[in-house]
Structures are given as structure tokens and as C-alpha cells.
Amino acid sequence: MKVGNNAVVTMDYELRVNGHDGELVESSMEKGTPISFIYGKGMIIPAIEEALKDKQAGDVVRVEIPPDQAYGERNEEAVQKIPRHFIPPHIELKEGLTLVMQTPQGEEIGMRVLDFDDKEVTVDLNHPLAGKTLYFTIYIKEVREATADELLELANRQGKSV
């Protein structure tokens, strides 16, 4: 079966920056768990979905995704200083530490600590992969038709009708 609408695709992947042979950022194989998604339902990065169209189990697909189709360009205005007292005292700060803060509206915001002193903390609100071209190598393990139950469950999660 080929990858197309309503197909469940099970795949392993490697994500690298600085080329297909560059620095390994993430690998489903290292985690020991392939991922599965239903094709055509907006569950993965659109450029990956497009590259997988009409492929089948056993195929290996390489995809290069520029920043504007992934996590966007870096925004230097997203590097900000916040008062040190905004960080709970039990958190031991160090450069590179990733924090998740919650706004008064309940929205979670991820940030990475760049620098700090007793009065303020410099944080980067950009996604760590912002401004980077992503290089995926995808190993298609299985392609099968989604069941009615899988489509219904997805529709319920997305708040849509089938």
C-alpha cells in the first residue's frame, strides 16, 4: 500500500541540522519507538507529509525543510530579560536550562536560560531549532488503511466531525 489520505504511516526518523550527515538532534530509533500518524490530517510538518506521498513500507526518504516551513526564523526580540524573582527559588539556574513558565491566562511558554545574575535572567523564547534548516531521514516501516475507530478518535481530538 502507498502513502495517501487516511493511511496510517509508521516510521522511524533521524533529525539533523547542518546537513543530512550533520549533528543528530533527535532520533526515534534512539528512543526505541517509531511514530505513527494518519496521513492527510495535519499531524506532522506539511513538508514531511508531502515528501511521503505515494511512498511505501521499506522506502527511505530524505527531506530538507527550511526554517520558514519548520520553526521559523530566529527572532532576536524573543531574547528578553526577566526579573530573577519570577523564577521559583528552588530552581537551580544554569546556562542552557529549559524552563516552562505559565502566563496568567494559563498558556505555557518554553524558554532557555542564556545568562543570569541575582537580579535578572536572560531567556530565549525562540524554539531551539528556530532559524535552522532541518534534515530528516525517514524510514517507512508500515503503511496501512486507518480504521474507522482511528479516524473517529482523531476527529474527536481535533474537535471535528468525520
N, C-alpha and C positions, 0 to 999 in steps of 0.2 A: 504494500500500500504506500502511496506517495503522500507527502505532507500537503494538506489542504484544509479548507474550512471544516471545523468540528472534529479534526483529528487530534487525538492525544499524542503528543510527542514526548518521548522520554529521552533525555540526552545528558551527557557529561560535557563539561566545558572547562576551558582554561581562559582566564582573562589576564592579559598582559598589557603593559604600557611600553613605549619605546620600541615598537615593532613586534612582529609575531614571535621573534626569538628574544624579546626584551624581558624586563622584570616581571615575574609572576606576581600578580596581585591576589588572585583567588582561583581556586580550582575545586570543582565538585568532586573530583577524584580523590583529592587530599582529604575531603570531608567524608568520603565513602558513600555519598548519597547523590545519585543522579537526580535531576529535576524533571518534572513533568508539567506540561501546560496544555491547554486546549488552543489550537491554532485558530487565529482569526477573532479572538476575543479580547485582544489588547492586554494580555497578561505579561508580555515581555517587551523589550525595546523593539519598536517597529522595524528598525533596520535588520535586526536579527531575524525577526519573523519573516520579513521579505526574502532574506537570503536562504531561508529553509524551505520556501515554497517549492513543491514538486520534488523534494529530496526524499530519500527513503532510508530505512534501517541499514546501517553499515556505512553510510556516507560520512565523510569528514568535510566540514565546511569552515572556511576561514572568512572572517568578517572584520573589516576595518570601519570603525564608527567615529566620525569626527565629533568634537565637543558639542557642536550645536545640535547633534542628534542623540546625545547622551546626557551628560550632567551640566551642559552649558559652559560658557567661558567663565574664567575666574573673575570675580567682582571685587576689586580692591576695597570698595566701600563696605564689604562684608567683614573686613578686619576691623574690630572695634575694641575699645577699652571699656570694661565694666568694673564697678566698684567691687573690691575684694569681698565685702560683706554679703554680696549676692551669692557667693559660693558657700555652701554649708561648711562649718569649721571642721567637721570630721573628714572631709575630703582632702587628701594629701595631693597638692598640686605638683605637677611636673610638666615640662615641655612635651608636647605631643599627646597629652592626655585628652581623651574624648569625653565630653560631658553632654548630658541631655538635660536641658532646662525646660520648665513648663511656664508658658505665658499665663497671665491672669484669665485668659479665655480657654485655657486647657490645652492649647496647641503645644506639641513638643518640638523643640529646636535643638538640633545637634550642633556642637561646636568643638573645635580643637584648640587647646591652650598653646599659645605661641610664646608667651612670656608672662611673668607676674612679679609683683613685689607685695609689700604689706598693704598697700592702698588700692591697687588695681590689677586687673588681669586682662591681658591682651588675648582675644579669642578670634578665631577664623570661622565664620559661619558658612563658608563655601563647602560644598561636598568635597571630600578628599580627592576625587577624580575630576573635579571641575577643571576645564582648560586642557584636559588630556585627550588624545586620540586613544580609543580603546581597541585592542586587538583580541578578538575571540577566536578560539579554535573549538569547534563544536563537533562532538562525536555522537551521531544519532544512533540510539540503542534500539528504539522501538517506535513504530507508528501504527496506531490503531484508531478505529472509529470511536468517538466518545459515546458513552451510553446516555440514554435519556435522563437517568438519575444524575449523572455528572453534569449535564447541561443545565438541569433544573437547579442543582446545588449552586453552580456558578451564577446563574441568573438571580437566585435569591441573595447571594453575597453581594452582587453588584446592584441589587435593587431594581432589576429589570424583569420584564416578562419574557417568557420563552417564545 
